Every structure is written in C-alpha cells, then in structure tokens.
Amino acid sequence: MELSATIPALLGQQVATYGSETILREKDRGIWNAVTWSQLDGHVREIGQGLRAAGLAPGDAVAVLSETRPEFAYADLAILGCGAASVAIDPAEEAGRVGEVLRETGAAFAIVEGEEQLDKVLGVRAACPALRRIVILDMKGLRDFRDPGCVSLTELVAGGTGQPDWKTATGSVAPDQAAAILVSGTGAGRAVTHAEIMRLIEDAGETLGVQPGDERLAVLPMCDPTERVLGLYLSLKHRIVSNYLENPETATENLREVKPTVFGADTEAWERLHARITAQAEGATGVQKMLYQWAIRAGATGGLPGTLANLLVLPAVRGQLGFSRLRVAYVGDRAVQPEIELWARALGITVRYINPFQKGETHA
C-alpha cells in the first residue's frame, strides 16, 4: 500500500479500507463504546466543516485546551484536515501561560473543554489580537452563557452544513505544512510538519513492533508528544485501538479492564505503578511478601528460578497491573530509573525510551 504523506491522507486511506473496524473506544457511565473508522471520519468531517465555515484558513493555528478525550482527537484531526496547525495546551496551565501560548503561536481559534478552560481564555482574550473564535466542547454549567466570540461544538457543527467537499479540502494539505505546534512550560512552540510526523510514526511502529488490532489506553495529556504523536497518530497509522478514560482517576481500574497490549506513558506513570505494587506487597502477609520479593529477584535473574517465578507468582502481579497481555511498553520523556527498569524486566516487560523528536528539539 502506498504510504500517505499527511495525517488527513492517512485517515482517508484507512477509512476507505477499514471503515467498519473499531479504532477508538470511550468509556461512558461504565460502558466502553466503540467508534469505527467511518464514525471517526464523520466526527472529524463535521468539526472540520464547522471550522471552515467559521473562517479557519490553511496556515492558521488552533489552540486546544482540554483533558484527553475523544472530542480532543476529533478536533485535532479536523484542524489538520483544514490545513491548520494544532496547538495542544496543558489543561493544568494557568491563564497567564495560556495567554502567552495563544500569542506566541498566533492562534486564530481556541477550542476549550468546558467552563474552567473557557474562563482562562476569556481572561486573556483581550491581549490575544489574533484570536477570533472560541469553541466550547462541553456546555455543562454554561446553559445561559452568551458571547458573540464563542460558540458551542454543537453550534459549530451545525454551521458547517453546506461547506464544499471535505475530501477536496483535506487533499490540498501538503506534507511540508505545519501539523502540530509543540510548546513547553516556558518556551516558544516548535512547528512539526506532516512529513516529519509521518516518518516518525512509520519508524516508531517498526521499532516498537506494534500490530493492527493492538490496544492502548490513552493516559497522558494530549499536549505530551508521547500521547499525541506516539499515541493518537501512531495508532491511526498502525490501526491500534485507542481507549479513552471516563475519568483520569480511574486509570488503574481501566488498565485492568482493557488489558492493553501497548502502553505508552511517561516515567512518572511507571514510578506510580511500581510504588503501588510495592506498597501492596508491604501490606501483604509475611509469606506473600516473601514470595513477591523472591519472584522479582528470580524474574530478573532468569534461568530455572525465573521460569518458576513466571509460573507461580509473576502472572498475578502482571494481572494486578493490567499487563497480562502487554507486548509493547515505551516512554517518551526520559528513560525510566534503573530500579524500575529492572523491576519491569523481572515482570517480563521491556520499557523502551523513544523520544518523539531529537534531543533538544522536543518542547513538551
């Protein structure tokens, strides 16, 4: 199959070939709801047409200020389909820093998750002359809110009816156009082109050995390149099913439910997992604690003791983590500490460090 040159072209190709196949799942009120390629394409097209009708033009920048959720993914892909660049801002940022990012990137639109993020943008809007429109994903608590510069996602989508053909618009996006602008906590953004992203996710997929039908849990903020590039975009390229949490606080429970085959996270996530299992072992009976400590040592040593540990103890530990099916594990911020690397290896897990961009170039 010929390689796609841009993210919109990749999405179009996958939709045409695998339209009825599941590519996303979202947990809502305890139920995992599947989204097919065709449904994903429909969401992206609706938002993209709405953005075009609202005046978004190729070359513009759009800031997105939200927790990781399917609507963020839809909006991100819609922005790219319009030929614009997506700027993911950490939802934990204070209003002052949000304003700096909006000005530094010249964002023409801002897409916010809800009331909390809307307040931040409204508070700095007067100091952001390029900002023309604010789109609100979740109107909870904003039923009576009215502002001529703001629109709900539902209203945005309704306004896109009758726009020219979406395929024509996405087909005009060039490989050398900026797709993402990555920003750090203090520095200016770095623009990354479609061509750069396509090369990276092709190479990363081969390096990691991911496969169509793999499953992952989206646990990082979308402002993190590990989630955005090595999560969402990598999954689209290699047909990995992305599972979106209902609440970040339920990540531990969701790991055990989904049992991902691919786990892309940061070193802090591994530190938390290690600390949780260690605490559970410390709180167990004397015999259980002794067995766990023996199994970890044996797993790291290998040989016959390692084989016995993998038969008798370690499968239960992996099950507690939700890693009974895990094949691929990686981090994108920095290598995990030697102690945690050894612990993971004892469990049969190799945590690889894959920096989405060259050292010194990543601004996230």
C-alpha positions as YAML, in Angstrom:
chain: A
units: angstrom
residues:
- id: 1
  name: MET
  ca: [0.00, 0.00, 0.00]
- id: 2
  name: GLU
  ca: [1.36, 3.43, -0.91]
- id: 3
  name: LEU
  ca: [2.40, 5.48, 2.10]
- id: 4
  name: SER
  ca: [0.26, 8.50, 2.94]
- id: 5
  name: ALA
  ca: [2.07, 11.84, 3.00]
- id: 6
  name: THR
  ca: [-0.14, 13.67, 5.52]
- id: 7
  name: ILE
  ca: [-2.31, 12.84, 8.52]
- id: 8
  name: PRO
  ca: [-5.57, 13.69, 6.63]
- id: 9
  name: ALA
  ca: [-4.48, 11.49, 3.72]
- id: 10
  name: LEU
  ca: [-3.67, 8.68, 6.16]
- id: 11
  name: LEU
  ca: [-7.09, 8.97, 7.77]
- id: 12
  name: GLY
  ca: [-8.82, 8.94, 4.40]
- id: 13
  name: GLN
  ca: [-6.91, 5.87, 3.29]
- id: 14
  name: GLN
  ca: [-7.67, 3.94, 6.48]
- id: 15
  name: VAL
  ca: [-11.36, 4.88, 6.39]
- id: 16
  name: ALA
  ca: [-11.67, 3.69, 2.81]
- id: 17
  name: THR
  ca: [-10.05, 0.37, 3.64]
- id: 18
  name: TYR
  ca: [-11.19, -0.39, 7.19]
- id: 19
  name: GLY
  ca: [-14.37, 1.68, 7.59]
- id: 20
  name: SER
  ca: [-16.30, -0.77, 9.78]
- id: 21
  name: GLU
  ca: [-13.34, -1.67, 12.01]
- id: 22
  name: THR
  ca: [-13.13, -0.25, 15.55]
- id: 23
  name: ILE
  ca: [-10.37, 2.32, 16.06]
- id: 24
  name: LEU
  ca: [-11.50, 4.09, 19.28]
- id: 25
  name: ARG
  ca: [-13.37, 3.26, 22.45]
- id: 26
  name: GLU
  ca: [-14.71, 5.68, 25.01]
- id: 27
  name: LYS
  ca: [-15.87, 4.76, 28.49]
- id: 28
  name: ASP
  ca: [-19.14, 6.45, 29.35]
- id: 29
  name: ARG
  ca: [-21.00, 5.66, 32.59]
- id: 30
  name: GLY
  ca: [-19.07, 2.45, 32.94]
- id: 31
  name: ILE
  ca: [-19.66, 1.22, 29.38]
- id: 32
  name: TRP
  ca: [-16.97, 1.06, 26.69]
- id: 33
  name: ASN
  ca: [-18.47, 2.42, 23.47]
- id: 34
  name: ALA
  ca: [-16.76, 1.59, 20.19]
- id: 35
  name: VAL
  ca: [-16.09, 4.07, 17.39]
- id: 36
  name: THR
  ca: [-15.36, 2.77, 13.89]
- id: 37
  name: TRP
  ca: [-13.10, 4.37, 11.32]
- id: 38
  name: SER
  ca: [-16.17, 5.60, 9.43]
- id: 39
  name: GLN
  ca: [-17.66, 7.12, 12.59]
- id: 40
  name: LEU
  ca: [-14.34, 8.76, 13.41]
- id: 41
  name: ASP
  ca: [-14.23, 10.22, 9.91]
- id: 42
  name: GLY
  ca: [-17.77, 11.56, 10.34]
- id: 43
  name: HIS
  ca: [-16.91, 13.34, 13.59]
- id: 44
  name: VAL
  ca: [-13.74, 14.83, 12.09]
- id: 45
  name: ARG
  ca: [-15.53, 15.96, 8.93]
- id: 46
  name: GLU
  ca: [-18.36, 17.65, 10.87]
- id: 47
  name: ILE
  ca: [-15.97, 19.61, 13.06]
- id: 48
  name: GLY
  ca: [-13.70, 20.43, 10.13]
- id: 49
  name: GLN
  ca: [-16.58, 21.77, 8.06]
- id: 50
  name: GLY
  ca: [-17.72, 23.83, 11.02]
- id: 51
  name: LEU
  ca: [-14.26, 25.30, 11.47]
- id: 52
  name: ARG
  ca: [-14.04, 26.16, 7.77]
- id: 53
  name: ALA
  ca: [-17.46, 27.84, 7.85]
- id: 54
  name: ALA
  ca: [-16.36, 29.84, 10.90]
- id: 55
  name: GLY
  ca: [-13.40, 31.20, 8.95]
- id: 56
  name: LEU
  ca: [-10.49, 28.89, 9.75]
- id: 57
  name: ALA
  ca: [-8.00, 29.00, 6.89]
- id: 58
  name: PRO
  ca: [-4.99, 26.89, 5.88]
- id: 59
  name: GLY
  ca: [-1.92, 28.05, 7.75]
- id: 60
  name: ASP
  ca: [-3.88, 29.23, 10.80]
- id: 61
  name: ALA
  ca: [-3.15, 27.86, 14.26]
- id: 62
  name: VAL
  ca: [-5.81, 26.48, 16.60]
- id: 63
  name: ALA
  ca: [-5.18, 26.01, 20.32]
- id: 64
  name: VAL
  ca: [-6.91, 23.15, 22.14]
- id: 65
  name: LEU
  ca: [-7.20, 23.34, 25.92]
- id: 66
  name: SER
  ca: [-8.73, 20.13, 27.24]
- id: 67
  name: GLU
  ca: [-8.12, 16.89, 29.03]
- id: 68
  name: THR
  ca: [-7.51, 13.89, 26.78]
- id: 69
  name: ARG
  ca: [-10.87, 12.72, 25.39]
- id: 70
  name: PRO
  ca: [-12.25, 11.57, 22.01]
- id: 71
  name: GLU
  ca: [-13.56, 15.06, 21.18]
- id: 72
  name: PHE
  ca: [-9.99, 16.35, 21.50]
- id: 73
  name: ALA
  ca: [-8.85, 13.74, 18.99]
- id: 74
  name: TYR
  ca: [-11.71, 14.61, 16.61]
- id: 75
  name: ALA
  ca: [-10.96, 18.33, 16.85]
- id: 76
  name: ASP
  ca: [-7.22, 17.79, 16.43]
- id: 77
  name: LEU
  ca: [-7.72, 15.76, 13.26]
- id: 78
  name: ALA
  ca: [-10.29, 18.26, 11.97]
- id: 79
  name: ILE
  ca: [-7.81, 21.11, 12.43]
- id: 80
  name: LEU
  ca: [-5.19, 19.20, 10.46]
- id: 81
  name: GLY
  ca: [-7.76, 18.42, 7.76]
- id: 82
  name: CYS
  ca: [-8.35, 22.16, 7.34]
- id: 83
  name: GLY
  ca: [-4.65, 22.66, 6.66]
- id: 84
  name: ALA
  ca: [-4.19, 24.43, 10.00]
- id: 85
  name: ALA
  ca: [-1.80, 23.60, 12.84]
- id: 86
  name: SER
  ca: [-2.99, 22.22, 16.17]
- id: 87
  name: VAL
  ca: [-1.58, 23.62, 19.41]
- id: 88
  name: ALA
  ca: [-2.28, 21.38, 22.41]
- id: 89
  name: ILE
  ca: [-2.05, 23.31, 25.69]
- id: 90
  name: ASP
  ca: [-1.69, 21.58, 29.04]
- id: 91
  name: PRO
  ca: [-5.09, 22.00, 30.77]
- id: 92
  name: ALA
  ca: [-3.25, 22.49, 34.07]
- id: 93
  name: GLU
  ca: [-1.65, 25.73, 32.83]
- id: 94
  name: GLU
  ca: [-2.60, 29.00, 34.49]
- id: 95
  name: ALA
  ca: [-4.39, 31.69, 32.48]
- id: 96
  name: GLY
  ca: [-1.25, 33.78, 32.12]
- id: 97
  name: ARG
  ca: [0.67, 30.99, 30.42]
- id: 98
  name: VAL
  ca: [-2.34, 30.13, 28.23]
- id: 99
  name: GLY
  ca: [-2.32, 33.73, 27.01]
- id: 100
  name: GLU
  ca: [1.40, 33.53, 26.25]
- id: 101
  name: VAL
  ca: [0.90, 30.40, 24.14]
- id: 102
  name: LEU
  ca: [-2.03, 31.94, 22.27]
- id: 103
  name: ARG
  ca: [0.07, 35.00, 21.42]
- id: 104
  name: GLU
  ca: [3.28, 33.09, 20.62]
- id: 105
  name: THR
  ca: [1.51, 30.77, 18.20]
- id: 106
  name: GLY
  ca: [-0.85, 33.42, 16.78]
- id: 107
  name: ALA
  ca: [-3.79, 31.10, 17.42]
- id: 108
  name: ALA
  ca: [-6.86, 32.20, 15.45]
- id: 109
  name: PHE
  ca: [-9.20, 29.79, 17.25]
- id: 110
  name: ALA
  ca: [-9.22, 28.25, 20.71]
- id: 111
  name: ILE
  ca: [-11.11, 25.04, 21.48]
- id: 112
  name: VAL
  ca: [-11.78, 24.61, 25.20]
- id: 113
  name: GLU
  ca: [-13.13, 21.65, 27.13]
- id: 114
  name: GLY
  ca: [-15.60, 23.45, 29.36]
- id: 115
  name: GLU
  ca: [-16.23, 26.24, 31.84]
- id: 116
  name: GLU
  ca: [-12.89, 26.09, 33.65]
- id: 117
  name: GLN
  ca: [-10.79, 26.33, 30.48]
- id: 118
  name: LEU
  ca: [-13.16, 28.86, 28.93]
- id: 119
  name: ASP
  ca: [-12.61, 31.19, 31.89]
- id: 120
  name: LYS
  ca: [-8.86, 31.09, 31.32]
- id: 121
  name: VAL
  ca: [-9.16, 32.04, 27.66]
- id: 122
  name: LEU
  ca: [-11.76, 34.75, 28.28]
- id: 123
  name: GLY
  ca: [-9.46, 36.24, 30.89]
- id: 124
  name: VAL
  ca: [-6.64, 36.73, 28.37]
- id: 125
  name: ARG
  ca: [-8.64, 37.21, 25.16]
- id: 126
  name: ALA
  ca: [-8.17, 40.98, 25.07]
- id: 127
  name: ALA
  ca: [-4.39, 40.50, 24.98]
- id: 128
  name: CYS
  ca: [-4.54, 37.98, 22.11]
- id: 129
  name: PRO
  ca: [-5.31, 40.02, 18.97]
- id: 130
  name: ALA
  ca: [-5.16, 37.06, 16.57]
- id: 131
  name: LEU
  ca: [-7.83, 35.10, 18.47]
- id: 132
  name: ARG
  ca: [-11.11, 35.26, 16.56]
- id: 133
  name: ARG
  ca: [-13.29, 32.45, 17.91]
- id: 134
  name: ILE
  ca: [-13.61, 30.19, 20.97]
- id: 135
  name: VAL
  ca: [-15.26, 26.78, 20.60]
- id: 136
  name: ILE
  ca: [-16.63, 25.04, 23.71]
- id: 137
  name: LEU
  ca: [-16.74, 21.23, 23.75]
- id: 138
  name: ASP
  ca: [-18.84, 20.73, 26.89]
- id: 139
  name: MET
  ca: [-21.52, 23.30, 27.77]
- id: 140
  name: LYS
  ca: [-22.20, 21.91, 31.25]
- id: 141
  name: GLY
  ca: [-22.79, 24.87, 33.56]
- id: 142
  name: LEU
  ca: [-22.90, 27.25, 30.57]
- id: 143
  name: ARG
  ca: [-26.53, 26.93, 29.51]
- id: 144
  name: ASP
  ca: [-27.17, 30.67, 29.83]
- id: 145
  name: PHE
  ca: [-23.73, 31.78, 28.64]
- id: 146
  name: ARG
  ca: [-23.75, 34.06, 25.60]
- id: 147
  name: ASP
  ca: [-20.78, 35.69, 23.91]
- id: 148
  name: PRO
  ca: [-20.50, 36.70, 20.23]
- id: 149
  name: GLY
  ca: [-16.95, 35.38, 20.08]
- id: 150
  name: CYS
  ca: [-17.85, 31.95, 21.49]
- id: 151
  name: VAL
  ca: [-19.75, 29.00, 20.07]
- id: 152
  name: SER
  ca: [-20.59, 25.53, 21.34]
- id: 153
  name: LEU
  ca: [-19.32, 22.49, 19.45]
- id: 154
  name: THR
  ca: [-22.91, 21.66, 18.51]
- id: 155
  name: GLU
  ca: [-23.42, 25.14, 17.04]
- id: 156
  name: LEU
  ca: [-20.09, 24.97, 15.23]
- id: 157
  name: VAL
  ca: [-21.02, 21.67, 13.59]
- id: 158
  name: ALA
  ca: [-24.46, 22.98, 12.61]
- id: 159
  name: GLY
  ca: [-22.82, 25.98, 10.95]
- id: 160
  name: GLY
  ca: [-20.71, 23.77, 8.72]
- id: 161
  name: THR
  ca: [-23.60, 22.41, 6.70]
- id: 162
  name: GLY
  ca: [-23.23, 23.15, 3.01]
- id: 163
  name: GLN
  ca: [-19.46, 23.63, 3.00]
- id: 164
  name: PRO
  ca: [-17.59, 22.50, -0.13]
- id: 165
  name: ASP
  ca: [-16.39, 18.90, -0.34]
- id: 166
  name: TRP
  ca: [-14.29, 17.88, 2.67]
- id: 167
  name: LYS
  ca: [-12.15, 15.47, 0.66]
- id: 168
  name: THR
  ca: [-11.08, 18.28, -1.62]
- id: 169
  name: ALA
  ca: [-10.04, 20.37, 1.38]
- id: 170
  name: THR
  ca: [-8.06, 17.58, 3.04]
- id: 171
  name: GLY
  ca: [-6.49, 16.62, -0.27]
- id: 172
  name: SER
  ca: [-4.95, 20.06, -0.59]
- id: 173
  name: VAL
  ca: [-2.95, 19.71, 2.64]
- id: 174
  name: ALA
  ca: [0.75, 19.47, 1.76]
- id: 175
  name: PRO
  ca: [3.37, 17.31, 3.52]
- id: 176
  name: ASP
  ca: [5.52, 20.35, 4.33]
- id: 177
  name: GLN
  ca: [2.68, 22.18, 6.11]
- id: 178
  name: ALA
  ca: [2.80, 22.50, 9.89]
- id: 179
  name: ALA
  ca: [0.58, 19.93, 11.58]
- id: 180
  name: ALA
  ca: [1.40, 20.47, 15.24]
- id: 181
  name: ILE
  ca: [2.99, 23.23, 17.25]
- id: 182
  name: LEU
  ca: [4.58, 21.74, 20.36]
- id: 183
  name: VAL
  ca: [5.01, 24.05, 23.33]
- id: 184
  name: SER
  ca: [6.87, 23.70, 26.60]
- id: 185
  name: GLY
  ca: [6.05, 25.10, 30.00]
- id: 186
  name: THR
  ca: [8.09, 28.21, 29.27]
- id: 187
  name: GLY
  ca: [9.44, 28.13, 25.73]
- id: 188
  name: ALA
  ca: [8.06, 29.06, 22.35]
- id: 189
  name: GLY
  ca: [6.45, 26.45, 20.17]
- id: 190
  name: ARG
  ca: [8.15, 24.29, 17.58]
- id: 191
  name: ALA
  ca: [6.23, 23.55, 14.40]
- id: 192
  name: VAL
  ca: [6.27, 19.94, 13.20]
- id: 193
  name: THR
  ca: [5.21, 19.14, 9.64]
- id: 194
  name: HIS
  ca: [3.01, 16.34, 8.39]
- id: 195
  name: ALA
  ca: [6.03, 14.80, 6.66]
- id: 196
  name: GLU
  ca: [8.02, 14.73, 9.91]
- id: 197
  name: ILE
  ca: [5.17, 13.10, 11.79]
- id: 198
  name: MET
  ca: [4.54, 10.52, 9.07]
- id: 199
  name: ARG
  ca: [8.21, 9.50, 9.03]
- id: 200
  name: LEU
  ca: [8.32, 9.30, 12.81]
- id: 201
  name: ILE
  ca: [5.25, 7.11, 13.25]
- id: 202
  name: GLU
  ca: [6.37, 4.82, 10.43]
- id: 203
  name: ASP
  ca: [9.79, 4.33, 12.04]
- id: 204
  name: ALA
  ca: [8.43, 4.11, 15.59]
- id: 205
  name: GLY
  ca: [5.92, 1.46, 14.57]
- id: 206
  name: GLU
  ca: [8.66, -0.72, 13.11]
- id: 207
  name: THR
  ca: [10.95, -0.15, 16.09]
- id: 208
  name: LEU
  ca: [8.29, -1.00, 18.66]
- id: 209
  name: GLY
  ca: [6.77, -3.89, 16.71]
- id: 210
  name: VAL
  ca: [3.16, -2.73, 17.06]
- id: 211
  name: GLN
  ca: [0.48, -4.63, 15.14]
- id: 212
  name: PRO
  ca: [-3.02, -3.97, 13.77]
- id: 213
  name: GLY
  ca: [-5.54, -4.81, 16.47]
- id: 214
  name: ASP
  ca: [-3.26, -3.85, 19.34]
- id: 215
  name: GLU
  ca: [-4.98, -1.97, 22.18]
- id: 216
  name: ARG
  ca: [-3.74, 1.01, 24.16]
- id: 217
  name: LEU
  ca: [-5.06, 3.19, 26.97]
- id: 218
  name: ALA
  ca: [-4.75, 6.96, 26.49]
- id: 219
  name: VAL
  ca: [-3.37, 8.00, 29.88]
- id: 220
  name: LEU
  ca: [-1.32, 11.14, 29.13]
- id: 221
  name: PRO
  ca: [-2.40, 14.72, 28.31]
- id: 222
  name: MET
  ca: [-2.63, 15.40, 24.57]
- id: 223
  name: CYS
  ca: [-0.08, 18.20, 24.99]
- id: 224
  name: ASP
  ca: [2.50, 15.45, 25.58]
- id: 225
  name: PRO
  ca: [4.03, 14.24, 22.27]
- id: 226
  name: THR
  ca: [4.04, 10.70, 23.67]
- id: 227
  name: GLU
  ca: [0.22, 10.80, 23.70]
- id: 228
  name: ARG
  ca: [-0.35, 12.91, 20.63]
- id: 229
  name: VAL
  ca: [2.31, 11.65, 18.21]
- id: 230
  name: LEU
  ca: [3.26, 8.24, 19.62]
- id: 231
  name: GLY
  ca: [-0.31, 7.70, 20.80]
- id: 232
  name: LEU
  ca: [-3.03, 9.06, 18.53]
- id: 233
  name: TYR
  ca: [-1.09, 9.43, 15.27]
- id: 234
  name: LEU
  ca: [0.84, 6.17, 15.72]
- id: 235
  name: SER
  ca: [-2.45, 4.37, 16.39]
- id: 236
  name: LEU
  ca: [-4.04, 5.74, 13.21]
- id: 237
  name: LYS
  ca: [-1.06, 4.63, 11.17]
- id: 238
  name: HIS
  ca: [-0.83, 1.11, 12.60]
- id: 239
  name: ARG
  ca: [-4.54, 0.50, 13.46]
- id: 240
  name: ILE
  ca: [-4.09, 0.38, 17.22]
- id: 241
  name: VAL
  ca: [-7.36, 0.77, 19.14]
- id: 242
  name: SER
  ca: [-7.22, 3.80, 21.47]
- id: 243
  name: ASN
  ca: [-9.25, 3.52, 24.68]
- id: 244
  name: TYR
  ca: [-10.22, 6.82, 26.35]
- id: 245
  name: LEU
  ca: [-10.79, 7.07, 30.09]
- id: 246
  name: GLU
  ca: [-14.03, 8.29, 31.59]
- id: 247
  name: ASN
  ca: [-12.03, 9.88, 34.39]
- id: 248
  name: PRO
  ca: [-8.22, 10.10, 34.78]
- id: 249
  name: GLU
  ca: [-8.62, 8.90, 38.37]
- id: 250
  name: THR
  ca: [-9.86, 5.52, 37.11]
- id: 251
  name: ALA
  ca: [-6.71, 4.76, 35.10]
- id: 252
  name: THR
  ca: [-5.69, 1.87, 37.38]
- id: 253
  name: GLU
  ca: [-9.12, 0.23, 37.11]
- id: 254
  name: ASN
  ca: [-9.24, 0.81, 33.35]
- id: 255
  name: LEU
  ca: [-5.82, -0.77, 32.83]
- id: 256
  name: ARG
  ca: [-7.14, -3.96, 34.37]
- id: 257
  name: GLU
  ca: [-10.31, -3.80, 32.24]
- id: 258
  name: VAL
  ca: [-8.67, -3.07, 28.90]
- id: 259
  name: LYS
  ca: [-5.55, -5.21, 29.41]
- id: 260
  name: PRO
  ca: [-3.66, -3.22, 26.76]
- id: 261
  name: THR
  ca: [-1.11, -4.83, 24.51]
- id: 262
  name: VAL
  ca: [0.60, -1.44, 24.06]
- id: 263
  name: PHE
  ca: [1.32, 1.00, 26.89]
- id: 264
  name: GLY
  ca: [2.81, 4.40, 26.05]
- id: 265
  name: ALA
  ca: [3.24, 6.58, 29.11]
- id: 266
  name: ASP
  ca: [5.78, 8.71, 30.95]
- id: 267
  name: THR
  ca: [8.30, 7.75, 33.61]
- id: 268
  name: GLU
  ca: [6.04, 9.10, 36.34]
- id: 269
  name: ALA
  ca: [3.37, 6.55, 35.41]
- id: 270
  name: TRP
  ca: [5.86, 3.72, 35.85]
- id: 271
  name: GLU
  ca: [7.01, 5.18, 39.16]
- id: 272
  name: ARG
  ca: [3.39, 5.19, 40.37]
- id: 273
  name: LEU
  ca: [2.81, 1.61, 39.21]
- id: 274
  name: HIS
  ca: [5.98, 0.44, 40.93]
- id: 275
  name: ALA
  ca: [5.07, 2.28, 44.13]
- id: 276
  name: ARG
  ca: [1.55, 0.82, 44.16]
- id: 277
  name: ILE
  ca: [2.66, -2.79, 43.75]
- id: 278
  name: THR
  ca: [5.47, -2.33, 46.27]
- id: 279
  name: ALA
  ca: [3.02, -0.91, 48.81]
- id: 280
  name: GLN
  ca: [0.63, -3.80, 48.23]
- id: 281
  name: ALA
  ca: [3.46, -6.28, 48.80]
- id: 282
  name: GLU
  ca: [4.49, -4.49, 52.00]
- id: 283
  name: GLY
  ca: [0.92, -4.70, 53.27]
- id: 284
  name: ALA
  ca: [0.53, -8.40, 52.43]
- id: 285
  name: THR
  ca: [1.11, -11.35, 54.73]
- id: 286
  name: GLY
  ca: [4.67, -12.34, 55.53]
- id: 287
  name: VAL
  ca: [4.53, -15.30, 53.17]
- id: 288
  name: GLN
  ca: [3.04, -13.27, 50.31]
- id: 289
  name: LYS
  ca: [5.65, -10.55, 50.77]
- id: 290
  name: MET
  ca: [8.43, -13.12, 50.75]
- id: 291
  name: LEU
  ca: [7.05, -14.78, 47.60]
- id: 292
  name: TYR
  ca: [6.78, -11.44, 45.79]
- id: 293
  name: GLN
  ca: [10.34, -10.44, 46.67]
- id: 294
  name: TRP
  ca: [11.64, -13.85, 45.64]
- id: 295
  name: ALA
  ca: [9.72, -13.76, 42.36]
- id: 296
  name: ILE
  ca: [11.06, -10.31, 41.41]
- id: 297
  name: ARG
  ca: [14.65, -11.42, 42.13]
- id: 298
  name: ALA
  ca: [14.10, -14.67, 40.25]
- id: 299
  name: GLY
  ca: [12.44, -12.92, 37.31]
- id: 300
  name: ALA
  ca: [15.42, -10.59, 36.99]
- id: 301
  name: THR
  ca: [17.89, -13.48, 37.27]
- id: 302
  name: GLY
  ca: [16.19, -15.78, 34.76]
- id: 303
  name: GLY
  ca: [17.00, -19.44, 34.36]
- id: 304
  name: LEU
  ca: [15.04, -22.05, 36.28]
- id: 305
  name: PRO
  ca: [14.15, -19.68, 39.16]
- id: 306
  name: GLY
  ca: [12.81, -17.18, 36.63]
- id: 307
  name: THR
  ca: [10.75, -19.87, 34.96]
- id: 308
  name: LEU
  ca: [9.26, -20.93, 38.28]
- id: 309
  name: ALA
  ca: [8.52, -17.32, 39.23]
- id: 310
  name: ASN
  ca: [6.75, -16.82, 35.90]
- id: 311
  name: LEU
  ca: [4.66, -19.90, 36.53]
- id: 312
  name: LEU
  ca: [3.79, -19.31, 40.17]
- id: 313
  name: VAL
  ca: [3.80, -15.61, 41.08]
- id: 314
  name: LEU
  ca: [4.52, -13.06, 38.37]
- id: 315
  name: PRO
  ca: [1.37, -13.63, 36.26]
- id: 316
  name: ALA
  ca: [-0.71, -12.45, 39.23]
- id: 317
  name: VAL
  ca: [1.43, -9.31, 39.57]
- id: 318
  name: ARG
  ca: [1.08, -8.52, 35.87]
- id: 319
  name: GLY
  ca: [-2.65, -9.11, 36.19]
- id: 320
  name: GLN
  ca: [-2.86, -6.64, 39.09]
- id: 321
  name: LEU
  ca: [-1.23, -4.04, 36.84]
- id: 322
  name: GLY
  ca: [-3.47, -4.85, 33.87]
- id: 323
  name: PHE
  ca: [-0.46, -6.06, 31.89]
- id: 324
  name: SER
  ca: [-1.37, -9.70, 31.34]
- id: 325
  name: ARG
  ca: [-1.43, -9.11, 27.54]
- id: 326
  name: LEU
  ca: [1.23, -6.37, 27.35]
- id: 327
  name: ARG
  ca: [3.71, -6.74, 24.47]
- id: 328
  name: VAL
  ca: [4.98, -3.19, 23.93]
- id: 329
  name: ALA
  ca: [5.86, -0.59, 26.57]
- id: 330
  name: TYR
  ca: [7.53, 2.76, 26.00]
- id: 331
  name: VAL
  ca: [8.11, 6.19, 27.48]
- id: 332
  name: GLY
  ca: [8.78, 9.41, 25.61]
- id: 333
  name: ASP
  ca: [10.04, 11.88, 28.22]
- id: 334
  name: ARG
  ca: [13.14, 10.14, 29.58]
- id: 335
  name: ALA
  ca: [14.37, 6.64, 30.34]
- id: 336
  name: VAL
  ca: [12.93, 5.04, 33.46]
- id: 337
  name: GLN
  ca: [15.16, 4.75, 36.51]
- id: 338
  name: PRO
  ca: [17.39, 1.63, 36.67]
- id: 339
  name: GLU
  ca: [15.47, 0.27, 39.67]
- id: 340
  name: ILE
  ca: [12.16, 0.45, 37.80]
- id: 341
  name: GLU
  ca: [13.68, -0.85, 34.56]
- id: 342
  name: LEU
  ca: [14.97, -3.90, 36.46]
- id: 343
  name: TRP
  ca: [11.58, -4.39, 38.16]
- id: 344
  name: ALA
  ca: [9.75, -4.23, 34.83]
- id: 345
  name: ARG
  ca: [12.20, -6.65, 33.24]
- id: 346
  name: ALA
  ca: [11.63, -9.05, 36.11]
- id: 347
  name: LEU
  ca: [7.95, -8.96, 35.14]
- id: 348
  name: GLY
  ca: [8.90, -9.72, 31.54]
- id: 349
  name: ILE
  ca: [8.35, -6.12, 30.38]
- id: 350
  name: THR
  ca: [10.94, -4.06, 28.50]
- id: 351
  name: VAL
  ca: [10.19, -0.33, 28.84]
- id: 352
  name: ARG
  ca: [11.71, 1.38, 25.82]
- id: 353
  name: TYR
  ca: [12.59, 5.05, 25.65]
- id: 354
  name: ILE
  ca: [11.53, 6.61, 22.35]
- id: 355
  name: ASN
  ca: [11.93, 10.36, 22.11]
- id: 356
  name: PRO
  ca: [9.39, 11.63, 19.53]
- id: 357
  name: PHE
  ca: [11.97, 14.15, 18.29]
- id: 358
  name: GLN
  ca: [15.68, 14.70, 18.51]
- id: 359
  name: LYS
  ca: [17.07, 15.66, 21.91]
- id: 360
  name: GLY
  ca: [16.84, 19.40, 22.41]
- id: 361
  name: GLU
  ca: [14.04, 19.77, 19.86]
- id: 362
  name: THR
  ca: [11.06, 18.50, 21.81]
- id: 363
  name: HIS
  ca: [9.15, 21.29, 23.51]
- id: 364
  name: ALA
  ca: [6.62, 19.48, 25.60]
...
